[in-house]
């Protein structure tokens, strides 16, 4: 379910997030800290659910990751989580098993970018 976009969104849309917090740097930093501290746990929960072959639970975790990533401005991560959620709704465990490592890699790259923004 890859969408055919002519331009790839950035890993992290900092300018959009700044607009969403109306330039409040303290809030921006707090949101980044929360995202960076919580997302590894969310990904681990997703991995555990996929490993346990609990598709409904994995789908729910993918949905949560999708929303968290979208809220912080991490569009590619949100889109990949959406694909994982879709695979779960289709009952495609094998596809989910292939997508979760991609999500981990994407988060690792995103974390590097976000940590440069954090003070």
N, C-alpha and C positions, 0 to 999 in steps of 0.2 A: 504494500500500500504506500509506495513512495510517490509523493506528489512531484510533478514535473515543474519545478520552479526554474526560471531563468537566472535568478540571483539567489545565492545561498545566504541565509541570514547569519549575522555574526554569532559566535558562540554565546556572547553576552552583550545585550544592548544596554550599555551603561547610560546613554543619554535618555533613553526611554524611562529607565528606572529613576533617574534624577528628576524627570518631569513628573513622574507618578508620586514622588515624595515631596514635590514642590520645592526642590532645592535643599531640603532639610538633610544636611550631611550626617548628623548624628543618627537620624532614622535610617538613612541609607546604609551606614556602617552596621547598625544593629540588624537590619534585614540580611545583609551579607553574612554576618556572623551566624545568625540563626540558620540560614540556608546551608552554609558550609559545615555547621556542626550537626545538623539534623539529617541532611541528605545521605551521608554514608550509612546511617542506621536504616533509612528507608530502602536504600538499595539492598542492604543485607536482608531485610525482611522479604523483599521481592525475590532475591536469590534463594532464600530458604523455602519459600512457597513453591517456586519452580522446581527446586530439588526434591521437594516432597510430593511433587506432581499435584499440588492443590491449585488447580487452574482458577477457581473462583477467587481464592484469596490472593493469588498472584495478580489477577486482573484488577482487584481492588487496590493493591499496592501500586500497580502501574498507573492507575487513575490518580492516586494521591501524588505520585511523583510528577505526573503530567501537569497537575495544577500548581504544585510548588515551583516547578521550573518556569512555567508560564508567568507566574506572579513576579518572579525575580527578573525576568527578561532573558531567560535562557531558552530561546525558541527552538534551536535544534534538539536540545535535550527533551523539551516538552513534546516535540513532534515524534521523537523516537519512543518515548513513553506511551504516546498515543498509539503508535504502531504495535507496541507490546500489548497494550490494552485490547486493541482490535484482535490480535492473534488469540488472546485469551477468550474473547467473546466468541471467536470462531472455534474454540476448543483445540487450537493448534499448539500443543505443548512443545513440539519439536522446534517450531519457529520461535517460540518464546525462549527456549534454551539457547538458540543462536543469537537472539537480540539482546539478552541480558549482558553478556560480555561487552557488546558494543556500547551499551548504556554506561557500564563501568568506565570504559575508555573515554567516552565523551565527558563524563563527570570529572575524570582526572584532568583532562585538558581544560575544562571549564574552571576547575578549582585553581589551576595555575593562573589563568587570566584574572579571576576574581581576587586572588590574594595580592596581585599587583595593585588593585584598587583599594584594598583595605589598608588602614593606617596602623 
